[in-house]
Amino acid sequence: MNKTLLVVCTILLGLLISCDREIEEGQVDLGYDFQPLEVGLFWLYEVDQTIHFGENDSEQTQFFYRDKIRGFYTNEAGEQVFVVQRDKSFDRIEWSLALAYTWIKRDFSLVRTVQNQALVTLVFPPTDQVIWNGNVYRDEAVDEFSLENSGDFVLVNQEDSDDEVTYRDIRYEIYEKGVGMVEKYEEVLTYCSRNDCLGDKLIDSGVKIHMKLVGNGKD
């Protein structure tokens, strides 16, 4: 009788421990809310863009982007694919379609696909100093991204290079907990490499885009 009671108690204890573990694992914060994904959510960005066409030839424009999750579908892999519509405006009154892209949470990562080019923009949980290959789902060279977590914000350093002779490549994104991407910066330039201007950092071509969040919500 005592042995039977001991066995029953052991089984019950094992079940309790198993339940506790499941509860603890379910409560682990993986940081998915650094980029919320829900139909109707939108983000409004102020954009400053400069395009360099050649030496001393550039065009600077300011405008707005409005990104809104307009729907989702389930792909063949069983993943939820969130479709984002990006509209563009110069006055926040009249809007025109700029493009559409998708978000997917896949293998503890966030994949953004624009014009069939998939990029791993975040990994979960967003651990400070973690490094990953942003091009892991693309047939391209390895592109290492690194992350800095300051609590409510994460900074994703995509590239930080400038040889001051032939090129400059600075790219980063900032995400806020419960909000999503709040800032994006890209400055990809090539410098004049002729003998008469080599090392003068004379911009030959390239683009600089700075996006900053000025509003968000849900329709």
C-alpha positions as CSV (number, residue, x, y, z in Angstrom):
1,M,0.0,0.0,0.0
2,N,2.8,2.4,0.9
3,K,4.6,1.6,-2.3
4,T,1.5,2.3,-4.4
5,L,1.0,5.6,-2.6
6,L,4.6,6.5,-3.3
7,V,4.3,5.7,-7.0
8,V,1.1,7.8,-7.2
9,C,2.8,10.7,-5.4
10,T,5.8,10.5,-7.7
11,I,3.6,10.6,-10.8
12,L,1.6,13.6,-9.4
13,L,4.8,15.5,-8.6
14,G,6.2,14.8,-12.1
15,L,3.0,16.2,-13.6
16,L,3.1,19.3,-11.5
17,I,6.7,20.0,-12.4
18,S,5.9,19.5,-16.1
19,C,3.0,21.9,-15.8
20,D,5.2,24.5,-14.1
21,R,7.7,24.2,-16.9
22,E,5.0,24.7,-19.5
23,I,3.7,27.8,-17.8
24,E,7.3,29.2,-17.4
25,E,8.1,28.6,-21.0
26,G,4.8,30.1,-22.1
27,Q,5.6,33.2,-20.1
28,V,9.0,33.7,-21.8
29,D,9.1,37.1,-23.6
30,L,10.6,36.4,-27.0
31,G,10.3,40.1,-28.0
32,Y,7.8,39.6,-30.8
33,D,6.1,42.9,-29.9
34,F,9.2,44.8,-31.2
35,Q,7.3,44.5,-34.5
36,P,3.6,43.9,-33.9
37,L,1.8,42.1,-36.7
38,E,-1.9,42.6,-36.9
39,V,-4.3,43.5,-39.7
40,G,-5.1,47.2,-39.5
41,L,-1.9,48.4,-37.8
42,F,-0.3,51.3,-39.6
43,W,2.9,53.4,-39.3
44,L,3.5,56.9,-40.7
45,Y,7.1,57.9,-41.5
46,E,8.6,61.2,-42.5
47,V,11.2,60.6,-45.2
48,D,14.2,62.6,-46.2
49,Q,15.8,61.3,-49.4
50,T,18.8,62.4,-51.4
51,I,19.7,60.7,-54.7
52,H,23.1,61.3,-56.2
53,F,23.2,61.0,-60.0
54,G,26.8,62.0,-60.5
55,E,29.4,64.5,-59.4
56,N,27.7,67.7,-58.1
57,D,24.4,66.3,-59.3
58,S,21.9,65.3,-56.7
59,E,18.2,65.7,-55.8
60,Q,16.8,66.0,-52.3
61,T,13.1,65.4,-51.5
62,Q,11.0,65.2,-48.4
63,F,7.8,63.2,-48.3
64,F,5.8,60.7,-46.2
65,Y,5.3,56.9,-46.2
66,R,2.3,55.2,-44.7
67,D,2.7,51.5,-44.1
68,K,-0.4,49.5,-43.3
69,I,-1.0,45.8,-42.8
70,R,-3.9,45.2,-45.1
71,G,-4.3,41.5,-44.7
72,F,-2.6,38.1,-44.3
73,Y,-2.6,34.6,-45.8
74,T,-1.1,31.2,-45.0
75,N,1.6,30.0,-47.3
76,E,2.4,26.4,-48.3
77,A,4.8,26.1,-45.3
78,G,1.9,27.0,-42.9
79,E,3.3,30.4,-42.1
80,Q,1.2,33.5,-41.7
81,V,2.3,36.1,-44.3
82,F,1.3,39.7,-43.5
83,V,0.9,41.9,-46.5
84,V,1.8,45.6,-46.0
85,Q,0.8,48.4,-48.3
86,R,3.1,51.3,-48.5
87,D,1.6,54.6,-49.7
88,K,3.5,57.8,-50.5
89,S,2.4,61.5,-50.0
90,F,3.9,64.9,-50.1
91,D,1.2,66.6,-48.0
92,R,-0.4,63.7,-46.0
93,I,-3.6,64.4,-47.8
94,E,-3.3,62.8,-51.2
95,W,-1.7,59.3,-51.2
96,S,-0.5,57.0,-54.0
97,L,0.6,53.4,-53.9
98,A,4.4,53.1,-53.6
99,L,4.8,49.3,-53.2
100,A,3.7,46.3,-51.2
101,Y,5.8,44.0,-49.1
102,T,5.4,41.2,-46.6
103,W,6.4,40.2,-43.0
104,I,6.8,36.6,-41.9
105,K,7.9,35.3,-38.4
106,R,10.0,32.3,-39.3
107,D,12.4,30.2,-37.2
108,F,12.5,32.9,-34.4
109,S,13.3,35.6,-36.9
110,L,11.4,38.4,-38.7
111,V,11.6,38.3,-42.5
112,R,10.7,41.3,-44.6
113,T,10.4,40.6,-48.3
114,V,10.4,43.6,-50.7
115,Q,10.3,43.0,-54.5
116,N,11.1,39.3,-53.9
117,Q,14.2,40.1,-51.8
118,A,13.9,38.5,-48.4
119,L,15.8,40.1,-45.5
120,V,16.0,38.9,-41.9
121,T,15.6,42.2,-40.1
122,L,15.2,40.9,-36.5
123,V,15.8,37.8,-34.5
124,F,13.9,36.6,-31.4
125,P,14.5,37.1,-28.6
126,P,16.5,40.3,-29.5
127,T,19.5,39.5,-27.4
128,D,22.1,42.2,-27.0
129,Q,25.2,41.7,-29.3
130,V,23.6,38.8,-31.2
131,I,24.8,38.5,-34.8
132,W,23.0,36.8,-37.7
133,N,23.1,36.6,-41.5
134,G,20.5,39.0,-42.9
135,N,20.7,37.2,-46.3
136,V,20.1,33.7,-45.0
137,Y,17.0,33.3,-47.2
138,R,18.6,34.9,-50.3
139,D,21.1,33.5,-52.7
140,E,23.6,36.2,-51.9
141,A,26.8,36.7,-49.9
142,V,26.6,36.6,-46.1
143,D,25.6,40.0,-44.7
144,E,26.1,40.1,-40.9
145,F,23.7,42.1,-38.8
146,S,24.2,42.9,-35.1
147,L,21.8,44.1,-32.5
148,E,22.0,46.4,-29.5
149,N,19.2,46.0,-27.0
150,S,18.6,49.0,-24.6
151,G,15.3,47.7,-23.1
152,D,12.4,49.3,-24.9
153,F,14.5,49.9,-28.1
154,V,16.7,47.7,-30.2
155,L,19.1,49.0,-32.8
156,V,19.9,46.7,-35.7
157,N,23.3,47.6,-37.3
158,Q,23.1,46.3,-40.9
159,E,26.3,47.9,-42.1
160,D,28.8,50.5,-40.9
161,S,31.6,50.9,-43.5
162,D,33.4,53.8,-45.1
163,D,36.8,53.4,-46.6
164,E,36.8,57.2,-47.4
165,V,38.2,56.3,-50.9
166,T,35.8,54.3,-52.9
167,Y,32.5,53.8,-51.0
168,R,30.4,54.5,-48.0
169,D,27.7,52.0,-46.7
170,I,25.8,53.0,-43.5
171,R,22.6,51.1,-42.7
172,Y,20.6,50.6,-39.5
173,E,17.0,50.2,-38.2
174,I,15.6,51.0,-34.8
175,Y,12.6,49.1,-33.3
176,E,10.5,50.2,-30.3
177,K,8.8,47.6,-28.0
178,G,5.0,47.6,-28.7
179,V,5.4,49.9,-31.7
180,G,7.6,48.5,-34.4
181,M,10.2,50.1,-36.6
182,V,10.6,53.8,-35.6
183,E,13.6,54.7,-37.7
184,K,15.5,53.5,-40.7
185,Y,18.7,54.9,-42.2
186,E,20.5,54.0,-45.4
187,E,23.4,55.8,-47.0
188,V,25.0,53.9,-49.8
189,L,27.4,55.9,-51.8
190,T,30.3,55.5,-54.2
191,Y,33.1,58.0,-54.4
192,C,34.9,59.3,-57.5
193,S,37.9,57.0,-58.1
194,R,39.7,58.9,-60.8
195,N,43.3,59.9,-60.2
196,D,42.3,63.6,-60.0
197,C,39.7,63.0,-57.2
198,L,40.7,59.7,-55.5
199,G,40.5,60.2,-51.8
200,D,38.5,63.5,-52.0
201,K,35.2,61.7,-51.1
202,L,33.6,63.3,-54.1
203,I,30.3,61.5,-54.4
204,D,29.9,59.7,-57.8
205,S,26.5,58.0,-57.2
206,G,24.3,56.6,-54.5
207,V,21.3,57.3,-52.3
208,K,20.6,58.4,-48.7
209,I,17.2,57.7,-47.1
210,H,16.2,58.6,-43.6
211,M,12.8,57.5,-42.3
212,K,11.5,58.6,-38.9
213,L,8.2,57.5,-37.3
214,V,5.8,60.4,-36.8
215,G,2.6,58.5,-36.0
216,N,1.1,55.0,-35.7
217,G,-2.1,53.3,-34.7
218,K,-4.8,50.9,-35.9
219,D,-7.7,51.5,-38.3
